Amino acid sequence: MLSLEARRAAKLALLEGAIAGLLRDADEIGVDGLTINAEADAGQIVIDLTYTSKGMPVSGESL
């Protein structure tokens, strides 16, 4: 069984890969930034993505 530290490191590596992939896609669609907001409230986890161009929001998604 993996230690808590090893599980956390693995999750961070997955997160890094996912964010890098999203930023590569963002470049292809002509945006220059991505803001990610994740919150947990009463057992509900919400992740919001906001794509920006020159600092202004242009599109987004909620997961």
QUIWO-V746779 format. One record per residue. N is the residue number from 1. PSI is psi in radians with two decimals (NA if undefined). Layout:
# QUIWO-V746779
N/PSI, N/PSI
This chain:
# QUIWO-V746779
1/2.42, 2/2.56, 3/2.85, 4/-0.72, 5/-0.73, 6/-0.71, 7/-0.73, 8/-0.76, 9/-0.71, 10/-0.73, 11/-0.69, 12/-0.65, 13/-0.73, 14/-0.73, 15/-0.76, 16/-0.77, 17/-0.73, 18/-0.76, 19/-0.74, 20/-0.72, 21/-0.75, 22/-0.70, 23/-0.62, 24/-0.77, 25/-0.70, 26/-0.71, 27/-0.69, 28/-0.53, 29/0.08, 30/0.41, 31/2.74, 32/0.05, 33/2.79, 34/2.17, 35/2.30, 36/2.20, 37/2.15, 38/2.31, 39/2.58, 40/2.20, 41/2.02, 42/0.78, 43/-0.09, 44/2.23, 45/2.23, 46/2.30, 47/2.12, 48/2.33, 49/2.29, 50/2.06, 51/2.43, 52/2.71, 53/2.10, 54/0.67, 55/-0.07, 56/2.34, 57/2.35, 58/-0.39, 59/3.00, 60/3.05, 61/2.63, 62/2.38, 63/NA
